[in-house]
Amino acid sequence: MSETENKARNVDRNLALELVRVTEAAALAASSWVGKGDKNAADGAAVEAMRRAFDSVAIHGTVVIGEGEMDEAPMLFIGEKVGLYAKTGGGMLADIAVDPLEGTTLTAKGGPNAMAVVALANRGGFLHAPDVYMDKIAVGPGYPPGVIDLDRSPAENLAAMAKAKGVSIGELTVCMLDRDRHRDVIRDCRAAGARLMLIPDGDVFGVVACAQPETGVDLYLGSGGAPEGVLAAAALRCIGGQMQGRLMFEDDAQIVRAKEMGIDDPGKKYDMEDMASGDVMFAATGVTTGPMLRGVRLIPGGAITHSIVMRSKSGTVRYVEGHHNFKVKPI
Ligand SMILES: O=P(O)(O)OC[C@H]1O[C@](O)(COP(=O)(O)O)[C@@H](O)[C@@H]1O
């Protein structure tokens, strides 16, 4: 490997670890609000901490999946410039997708699996998804291309997966948000013989779980936030798997808004690469404990965080345990 290639690789690795620092900051801030019944305060603390942590990341970043429009969200709004070079110019041009607190209600109730999430791509790498629902389907790595399709029934998708994996449908687990709107899909999956993992919130985890054998999840189905769909696609691009999504609009005003954000075909079925293309990085830190990440653990004078970070370029997945000393560096 040439010296230039080596340097570029080190820049990437360092940037990935910088992203962990950003999600750690948000998770630590949100953790003060675990179980306190105030999801907005938890979210606000995470957003503020993440915004501050971005200031020293060596990028010239633009938030494309964020906390809302400029006039409604003071920090990490869509279009906001972040990073060390945001004001001066220079540095890597990057698009940023954030969910400072994925699972605000989970945090407020002290439930499992809340996390702080960030993804980074080269300029233009992320679908500019409006804040509407997205119908999603995802599987982990190891299946032939096209094994799943959003336009097939749950039974058809499960049959194709079972055949490809050489197992019965009864050995496959489908993860889905526990929502009334999923009643039919839940019924169809059960009728096909699959097992279900119904989660109260947090479908970024639901999708990523398909690529992590220890979670026991094989297939993710159902609708959730479109911004969360893009973040999940970024993670799957790094870790491997297949995903499709389609935006779901409730009225014409949402379609007009989406057009303004560059969505020309409101009925388009997006592949994983349409949602997150090029070189992508993804990082998440647990706020509360779940099957993927441990939550923030308080220790005398500090806290321990547990994060995951991955890069599409290398396909490497790293788990990072951070030991934070509040006497030296208060949160
Ligand atoms: O609760 P809804 O309306 O079904 O929305 C689903 C979305 O909400 C979440 O469960 C949690 O989102 P918040 O962190 O904003 O509370 C997401 O993971 C998911 O995409």
PDBQT file of the ligand as one rigid body, heavy atoms in Angstrom, charges set to zero:
ROOT
HETATM    1  O1  LIG A 401     -43.957   5.764  16.743  1.00  0.00    +0.000 OA
HETATM    2  P1  LIG A 401     -44.230   5.758  15.268  1.00  0.00    +0.000 P 
HETATM    3  O2  LIG A 401     -45.078   6.892  14.845  1.00  0.00    +0.000 OA
HETATM    4  O3  LIG A 401     -44.725   4.438  14.812  1.00  0.00    +0.000 OA
HETATM    5  O4  LIG A 401     -42.832   6.039  14.517  1.00  0.00    +0.000 OA
HETATM    6  C1  LIG A 401     -41.845   5.070  14.401  1.00  0.00    +0.000 C 
HETATM    7  C2  LIG A 401     -40.512   5.708  14.638  1.00  0.00    +0.000 C 
HETATM    8  O5  LIG A 401     -40.401   6.084  16.014  1.00  0.00    +0.000 OA
HETATM    9  C3  LIG A 401     -39.289   5.426  16.606  1.00  0.00    +0.000 C 
HETATM   10  O6  LIG A 401     -39.701   4.182  17.133  1.00  0.00    +0.000 OA
HETATM   11  C4  LIG A 401     -38.693   6.249  17.728  1.00  0.00    +0.000 C 
HETATM   12  O7  LIG A 401     -38.559   7.583  17.334  1.00  0.00    +0.000 OA
HETATM   13  P2  LIG A 401     -38.234   8.741  18.405  1.00  0.00    +0.000 P 
HETATM   14  O8  LIG A 401     -36.865   8.500  18.893  1.00  0.00    +0.000 OA
HETATM   15  O9  LIG A 401     -38.320  10.004  17.614  1.00  0.00    +0.000 OA
HETATM   16  O10 LIG A 401     -39.201   8.654  19.522  1.00  0.00    +0.000 OA
HETATM   17  C5  LIG A 401     -38.365   5.190  15.415  1.00  0.00    +0.000 C 
HETATM   18  O11 LIG A 401     -37.389   4.219  15.633  1.00  0.00    +0.000 OA
HETATM   19  C6  LIG A 401     -39.347   4.787  14.365  1.00  0.00    +0.000 C 
HETATM   20  O12 LIG A 401     -38.831   4.910  13.059  1.00  0.00    +0.000 OA
ENDROOT
TORSDOF 0
